Each structure stands twice: as structure tokens, then as C-alpha cells.
Amino acid sequence: QVQLVESGGGLVQPGGSLTLSCAAAGNIFLAYAMGWYRQAPGNQRELVATIARNGWTNYANFVKGRFTISRDNARNTVNLQMNSLKPKGTAVYYCNADIRTWTLRGNYWGQGSQVTVSS
């Protein structure tokens, strides 16, 4: 069984910064790609950023230059540093990971973290 536990959401003013963290726990053999997605009210869930095990990153165009994704392979954690936040960034942010346990490989989601960008 694998769980992704998120932390770090909250309320921030436009132009402010926030860091989201996600820790994978359970019978983990290897964590492959990890990433963050977000879903605003009335919208579909969309990719924000992903990071491969070797550190290669991929960002949505709307966050390039403002957000930074990082990971710690030894601890099975992934972080998202968000700078210059905009009101359009208000959404529930979800951690995602492709993980192999000792018995199977699956795709897992965190519980979601509310990020509200408002003055």
C-alpha cells in the first residue's frame, strides 16, 4: 500500500510564494516520475510540473520561470516551490507519483492541497 501525503497549501497574496511538499510512504521499491497537478473549480485537472527520477523536469507553460519542482529520491519526496503567484493559480493541487512496490507498479495521488491566491 502506498500513500502520498501533501503539506504546505494555504492562502497567499498575489505575487507571493508558497511551497508544496509531498511524501510517499509505504512498501516502496522505486519511485519513478513524480509531479504536481491542479484543478480549479469548474475546470479539469491539469499538469503543473513533473520530474523524472534522473531530475529531468517538465513544466506547464503557465508556470515556467515561476515554479520549481524538486525531489529527494532517498526520501521519496517531491516539492513544488511557487513564486509570483497569480489569482488564476487558485486551485486544489495534487501530488502524483508512479511507484513500484515490491509486488506491483501503480500511479498514485495525494489528497489534494488547497492553494488560494487572493488579496
N, C-alpha and C positions, 0 to 999 in steps of 0.2 A: 504494500500500500504506500502511495506517495501523496504527500500534501505540500502545497505551495502556500506559504504564509506571508502575506504582504503587510507592510507598515509604511507610514510616512505621509499619508494623504492629509488633506485639510484645506483650510481657507487661506488664500494668499491674494494680495493686491496685484493688479495689473503691473507688469514689469518686475515682479518679484520672482523668487526662486523657491524650489521645493525639491526634495529628493525622495523618491520611492525606493523601497527595498523589498526584496523577495527572497525567502529562504526555502529551499526544497528539503524536505525531510522524509525519511522512510528507508526502505531497503533499496537504496540507490546504488547501482553498479557504475553507471556513467550518465552524465547529463550532456546531451548534445546541444542543439540550438536552444537558446533562451531568449525571451523577449517581452515586450510590453505592447498591449493593445488598449484601445479606449472606445467607449461607447457613450455618446451624448444622447440625451432624451430625444426620441423620435428618429434616431439615426442607427445605422448598422454599426457593428463593431468594426474598427479599422486598425490597421497596423500602425504603430508608432515607431518602434525600433526593434531590431533583433541583433543578436550577437552569437556567432558560432563559437565552438569550443576553442578554436585557434585564435579567437579575437577579432575575426573579420566582422564588420558591422554593416548594417543596412538601416537607413533612416527614411521615414516618410518625408516628402519634400517640404511639408509644412512645419517640420521641426528642425530641419538641417541648420546647423550653426547655433542653435539654441539649446538643444538637448544632447546629453551624452550618456550612452549606455556602457556599462562595465560589468564584469563578472569576476568571481573568485571560484576557480574550478575546484580547489581543495575544500571549500566550504559549501559548494553548490548554491551560491547566491548570485543574484543579479540586481543591479541598481540602475536607476534612471535619474540622472541629475537634470532638472528642468530649470532653465533660466529664461528671463524675458517672457514670462508667461502672459498670455493674452486671454481675454474673457472667452474667446472661442475654444480655449483649452479646457473649459469646464466639462467634466465628464467623469465617468467611472473608469478607472484604469485597472487593467487586468494583467497579471503576470502569466506568462505561458512558458512551458518547457517541454522539450522532447527528451524523455528519460527512459533509460533501460534499467530495469530492476534485475534481480537475479533470475527471474522467471519470464519476463516479458518486456516489450518496449511499448510505451504509450505516450500520448500527448495529454498534458495536464494543465489545469487552470487554477489560478488563485481565486480568492473570494471576492476580489474587487476592492478598490480604494477610491473613495470619492475625492476628487480634486475640484475645488471651486475657486475660480479666479474672478474676484469682484472687489470693488471699492466700497 
